[in-house]
Amino acid sequence: MTDPASPIWDTLRSSWRASAMRTMAELRVADHLADGPLTVTELATRCEAHAPSLGRLMRAMASVGLVETVGEDRYALTGTGALLRSDLPSSLRTSVLFNTDPTLAIALAGLTSTVRTGRSHWVETKGVLYDYMAGDPELLALFNEYMTVRAVPMAAGVAEQYDFAEVRTLVDVGGGRGHLTAAILRANPEMRATLFELAQVLPAAQAAFESWGLADRCEFVAGDFFASVPAGADAYLLGSVVHNWDDNDALRVLGTVRVAVPQHGRVLLVEMVLPDDDEPHFGKDLDIRMLSIFGQGRERSRSEYTVLLEKAGLELTRVIPIPFNASVVEARPV
């Protein structure tokens, strides 16, 4: 029989493991093991670490499959552990460092206050996350790399699994540097796009599109999606945008999009869609992080998206799963 206490202890253990994994990333253990196995003593020299303490860390990381024991006090990197190497395009090292950053841990520590008051303890004490990161270049760099790591597999999933055959013009609303749009344009050579973003974001986006050889197929327009978005496109893409806002502000964004989209058009949300039942889902855990840091930002279930879209004059027509526990939510004008 399953021990009823196991879920509690497993949850507690996950925080200890996350701290150990962060230390492994900070010490660049995966980088040092990239060329082959090392003894703890050899590894400690390269990491500038205390060998006995490092040995205990390696024992713990071996138990979760990031390294494996290949001799007495000798460890080799596993395929999973290799994802913490800093020199690989698929590296998750910055994702680990950002999501375990001690500064952001303050937000989770204040979760009780957030739940009691309905106001993010982080926002109340530190301000809006994006404003805070503007004053912390190192944290901002980690965040940007983390978002890129998330965006690439999601972008590939959208481009590969959604049928854009009838879409000739696309507006990417709040698209950041445009990873989603770039992937879609590569997969659909007849399509043209508009990247709609804040003015301060567009220079980096334009530079990225030029480096990708896609600048001639994309127009860059500055603006505020709470006010208006470019009108008349076949499709409007909002990638990880709606989840940043409470229902009232999400409706404001969707309202400006509804005004712009023609009757034959469609609106595509790229978001995590939570199960309506008790089934575990990555997005349910992420939603706690959203609650603690943003307060009003949230992940939503299919039924919640259905209601939200209906209020905006849109009908949810399909939900298509893509990588990273996300989905394409397709909606059409009513």
Phi, psi and omega per residue, in radians:
M1 nan 2.564 3.122
T2 -1.276 2.301 3.104
D3 -1.222 2.134 -3.120
P4 -1.088 -0.320 3.118
A5 -1.445 -0.234 -3.044
S6 -0.999 -0.793 3.127
P7 -1.022 -0.599 3.137
I8 -1.202 -0.843 3.141
W9 -1.174 -0.636 3.108
D10 -1.090 -0.686 3.125
T11 -1.167 -0.741 3.094
L12 -1.094 -0.750 -3.137
R13 -1.079 -0.570 -3.095
S14 -1.087 -0.586 3.119
S15 -1.242 -0.620 3.101
W16 -1.169 -0.734 3.133
R17 -1.121 -0.681 3.126
A18 -1.078 -0.681 3.107
S19 -1.152 -0.710 3.115
A20 -1.144 -0.709 3.132
M21 -1.153 -0.660 3.075
R22 -1.064 -0.752 3.123
T23 -1.086 -0.722 3.087
M24 -1.034 -0.701 3.133
A25 -1.228 -0.754 -3.126
E26 -1.111 -0.673 3.137
L27 -1.386 -0.074 -3.129
R28 0.983 0.722 3.124
V29 -1.015 -0.744 -3.118
A30 -1.104 -0.669 3.096
D31 -1.093 -0.742 -3.090
H32 -1.240 -0.452 3.129
L33 -1.622 0.011 -3.042
A34 -1.063 -0.560 -3.088
D35 -1.614 0.024 3.098
G36 2.462 3.000 -3.088
P37 -1.097 2.659 3.080
L38 -2.420 2.671 2.983
T39 -1.318 2.848 3.109
V40 -1.038 -0.697 3.136
T41 -1.108 -0.777 3.119
E42 -1.115 -0.754 -3.127
L43 -1.153 -0.687 3.135
A44 -1.091 -0.647 3.103
T45 -1.103 -0.778 -3.130
R46 -1.210 -0.609 -3.110
C47 -1.506 -0.147 -3.030
E48 0.991 0.901 -3.070
A49 -2.163 2.892 3.076
H50 -1.396 2.011 -2.974
A51 -0.988 -0.847 3.139
P52 -1.053 -0.688 3.126
S53 -1.195 -0.703 3.116
L54 -1.112 -0.649 3.107
G55 -1.041 -0.683 3.108
R56 -1.182 -0.676 3.085
L57 -1.092 -0.772 -3.109
M58 -1.140 -0.653 3.090
R59 -1.051 -0.742 3.127
A60 -1.177 -0.724 -3.115
M61 -1.227 -0.497 3.050
A62 -1.170 -0.575 -3.113
S63 -1.222 -0.331 3.103
V64 -1.896 0.102 2.977
G65 1.562 0.250 3.105
L66 -1.483 -0.492 3.001
V67 -2.383 2.981 3.074
E68 -2.411 2.576 3.116
T69 -1.361 2.229 -3.116
V70 -2.171 0.197 3.132
G71 2.990 -3.133 -3.128
E72 -1.149 2.039 -3.122
D73 0.952 0.582 -3.108
R74 -2.209 2.303 -3.032
Y75 -2.261 2.583 3.073
A76 -2.146 2.678 3.132
L77 -1.381 2.430 3.039
T78 -1.650 3.028 3.091
G79 -1.065 -0.665 3.095
T80 -1.190 -0.795 3.128
G81 -1.071 -0.534 3.128
A82 -1.085 -0.363 3.103
L83 -1.185 -0.182 3.077
L84 -1.647 0.027 3.027
R85 -1.181 2.493 -3.088
S86 -1.477 -0.203 -3.019
D87 -1.766 0.152 -3.110
L88 -1.849 2.440 3.097
P89 -1.008 -0.519 -3.110
S90 -1.576 0.200 -3.055
S91 -1.028 2.409 3.052
L92 -1.882 0.210 -3.087
R93 -1.035 -0.845 -3.122
T94 -1.178 -0.512 3.077
S95 -1.122 -0.717 3.098
V96 -1.142 -0.808 -3.085
L97 -1.132 -0.705 -3.138
F98 -1.201 -0.817 -3.033
N99 -1.304 -0.204 3.068
T100 -1.990 0.253 -3.105
D101 -1.033 2.282 -3.103
P102 -1.022 -0.574 3.131
T103 -1.126 -0.766 -3.131
L104 -1.251 -0.382 3.099
A105 -1.092 -0.390 3.093
I106 -1.054 -0.607 -3.130
A107 -1.112 -0.789 3.122
L108 -1.199 -0.589 3.098
A109 -1.122 -0.461 3.138
G110 -1.672 0.273 -3.063
L111 -1.080 -0.643 3.142
T112 -1.036 -0.777 3.107
S113 -1.089 -0.705 -3.137
T114 -1.088 -0.787 -3.122
V115 -1.182 -0.634 3.134
R116 -1.182 -0.715 -2.990
T117 -1.762 -0.348 -3.044
G118 1.368 0.128 3.119
R119 -2.122 2.269 -3.104
S120 -1.018 2.156 3.086
H121 -1.062 -0.650 3.111
W122 -1.062 -0.890 -3.124
V123 -1.074 -0.688 -3.122
E124 -1.140 -0.569 -3.053
T125 -1.804 -0.550 -3.051
K126 -1.976 -0.339 -3.075
G127 1.652 -3.046 -3.132
V128 -1.151 2.381 -3.047
L129 -0.959 -0.794 -3.065
Y130 -1.136 -0.637 3.075
D131 -1.175 -0.705 3.135
Y132 -1.092 -0.780 -3.093
M133 -1.172 -0.450 3.100
A134 -1.052 -0.459 3.114
G135 -1.679 0.074 3.135
D136 -2.316 1.443 -3.041
P137 -0.971 -0.616 -3.124
E138 -1.170 -0.775 3.119
L139 -1.169 -0.678 3.115
L140 -1.100 -0.708 3.112
A141 -1.105 -0.730 3.084
L142 -1.075 -0.758 -3.137
F143 -1.069 -0.803 -3.119
N144 -1.102 -0.709 3.104
E145 -1.175 -0.696 3.115
Y146 -1.061 -0.781 3.137
M147 -1.141 -0.604 3.094
T148 -1.156 -0.765 3.123
V149 -1.034 -0.701 3.097
R150 -1.201 -0.710 -2.985
A151 -1.209 -0.644 -3.002
V152 -1.075 -0.935 3.125
P153 -1.166 -0.591 3.098
M154 -1.149 -0.726 3.132
A155 -1.096 -0.769 3.110
A156 -1.082 -0.687 3.129
G157 -1.122 -0.745 3.098
V158 -1.067 -0.837 -3.078
A159 -1.127 -0.613 -3.066
E160 -1.507 -0.555 -2.952
Q161 -1.865 -0.159 3.073
Y162 -1.868 2.391 -3.103
D163 -1.511 1.902 -3.142
F164 -1.741 0.313 -3.030
A165 -0.977 -0.603 -3.093
E166 -1.667 0.078 -3.118
V167 -1.768 2.048 3.099
R168 -1.843 -0.458 3.120
T169 -2.284 2.362 -3.054
L170 -2.310 2.362 2.995
V171 -1.950 2.113 3.086
D172 -1.652 1.868 -3.046
V173 -1.550 2.012 -3.114
G174 1.161 0.763 -2.973
G175 -1.506 0.134 3.124
G176 1.060 -2.303 3.105
R177 -1.372 -0.163 3.024
G178 1.597 0.488 3.133
H179 -1.064 -0.693 3.133
L180 -1.106 -0.864 -3.112
T181 -1.095 -0.711 -3.132
A182 -1.054 -0.774 3.132
A183 -1.108 -0.696 3.139
I184 -1.177 -0.725 3.124
L185 -1.117 -0.694 3.117
R186 -1.079 -0.671 -3.102
A187 -1.423 -0.235 -3.086
N188 -2.348 1.445 -2.986
P189 -1.117 -0.284 -3.141
E190 -1.562 -0.122 -3.044
M191 -1.487 2.610 2.963
R192 -2.122 2.666 -3.042
A193 -2.360 2.797 2.988
T194 -2.177 2.194 3.058
L195 -1.713 2.032 -3.071
F196 -1.880 2.021 -3.055
E197 -2.622 3.032 3.026
L198 -1.139 2.604 -3.043
A199 -0.998 -0.661 -3.081
Q200 -1.252 -0.265 -3.126
V201 -1.564 -0.487 -2.977
L202 -1.108 -0.664 3.135
P203 -0.978 -0.752 3.118
A204 -1.161 -0.646 3.112
A205 -1.148 -0.786 3.123
Q206 -1.063 -0.748 3.113
A207 -1.075 -0.704 3.131
A208 -1.122 -0.772 -3.129
F209 -1.151 -0.609 3.073
E210 -1.138 -0.718 3.127
S211 -1.177 -0.498 3.126
W212 -1.511 -0.096 -3.117
G213 1.275 0.483 -3.072
L214 -2.093 0.070 -3.034
A215 -1.099 -0.510 -3.116
D216 -1.325 -0.134 -3.138
R217 -1.930 0.120 -3.091
C218 -2.370 2.321 3.034
E219 -1.728 2.505 -3.093
F220 -1.997 2.056 -3.043
V221 -2.170 2.252 3.120
A222 -1.604 2.519 3.107
G223 3.039 -3.043 -3.100
D224 -2.102 2.014 -3.056
F225 -1.230 -0.128 2.999
F226 -1.371 -0.326 -3.108
A227 -1.698 -0.907 -3.137
S228 -2.977 2.834 3.041
V229 -2.352 2.763 3.132
P230 -0.971 2.392 -3.015
A231 -1.716 2.756 2.910
G232 1.591 0.105 -3.134
A233 -1.390 2.820 3.113
D234 -1.261 -0.543 -3.103
A235 -2.550 2.575 3.103
Y236 -2.127 2.150 -3.066
L237 -1.883 2.229 3.064
L238 -2.199 1.721 -3.085
G239 -1.656 1.978 -3.133
S240 0.926 0.735 3.121
V241 -1.838 -0.933 -3.020
V242 -1.076 -0.579 -3.090
H243 -1.205 -0.195 3.119
N244 -1.379 -0.105 -2.959
W245 -2.248 2.683 3.005
D246 -1.260 3.072 -3.038
D247 -1.061 -0.692 -3.114
N248 -1.110 -0.824 -3.140
D249 -1.270 -0.603 3.072
A250 -1.064 -0.685 3.091
L251 -1.154 -0.597 3.077
R252 -1.093 -0.765 3.121
V253 -1.124 -0.863 -3.127
L254 -1.117 -0.532 3.107
G255 -1.127 -0.749 3.113
T256 -1.167 -0.607 3.097
V257 -1.187 -0.715 -3.137
R258 -1.087 -0.639 3.096
V259 -1.118 -0.619 -3.042
A260 -1.463 -0.525 -3.024
V261 -1.363 2.286 3.084
P262 -1.256 2.923 -3.052
Q263 -1.081 -0.519 3.139
H264 -1.478 -0.102 -3.021
G265 -1.422 -3.064 -3.139
R266 -2.556 2.742 3.095
V267 -2.070 2.276 -3.093
L268 -2.087 2.003 3.058
L269 -1.736 2.267 3.033
V270 -1.845 1.833 -3.017
E271 -2.587 2.910 2.934
M272 -1.423 2.233 3.127
V273 -1.897 1.977 -3.039
L274 -1.375 2.567 3.004
P275 -1.112 2.554 3.106
D276 -1.393 -0.205 3.131
D277 -1.788 -2.811 -3.067
D278 -1.529 0.169 -3.135
E279 -1.043 2.353 3.094
P280 -1.088 2.557 3.113
H281 -2.728 2.420 3.115
F282 -0.899 -0.688 -3.085
G283 -1.141 -0.466 3.105
K284 -1.188 -0.648 3.067
D285 -1.262 -0.734 3.107
L286 -1.066 -0.571 -3.125
D287 -1.083 -0.568 3.079
I288 -1.159 -0.674 3.080
R289 -1.162 -0.725 3.091
M290 -1.046 -0.772 -3.137
L291 -1.067 -0.749 -3.052
S292 -1.264 -0.637 -3.066
I293 -1.571 -0.774 -3.037
F294 -1.760 -0.434 -3.118
G295 1.373 -1.086 -3.048
Q296 -1.652 -0.362 3.078
G297 -1.183 2.628 -3.084
R298 -2.812 2.650 2.939
E299 -1.554 2.680 -3.053
R300 -2.308 2.730 3.071
S301 -1.528 2.997 3.119
R302 -1.039 -0.748 -3.122
S303 -1.136 -0.628 3.110
E304 -1.187 -0.683 3.070
Y305 -1.159 -0.647 3.114
T306 -1.023 -0.840 -3.131
V307 -1.150 -0.783 -3.120
L308 -1.048 -0.795 -3.127
L309 -1.175 -0.678 3.106
E310 -1.047 -0.720 3.131
K311 -1.124 -0.442 3.135
A312 -1.585 0.053 -3.133
G313 1.447 0.481 -3.127
L314 -2.242 2.648 3.126
E315 -2.014 2.184 3.067
L316 -1.201 2.146 -3.070
T317 -1.926 -0.563 -3.140
R318 -2.666 2.676 2.969
V319 -2.247 2.053 -3.055
I320 -2.002 1.991 3.140
P321 -1.142 2.483 3.061
I322 -2.366 3.060 -3.117
P323 -1.056 2.927 3.114
F324 1.126 0.626 3.059
N325 1.061 0.394 -3.103
A326 -1.860 3.075 3.128
S327 -2.578 2.753 2.911
V328 -1.683 2.054 3.079
V329 -1.712 1.958 -3.127
E330 -1.668 2.326 3.088
A331 -2.354 2.616 -3.139
R332 -2.155 2.662 3.076
P333 -1.072 2.452 3.100
V334 -1.396 nan nan
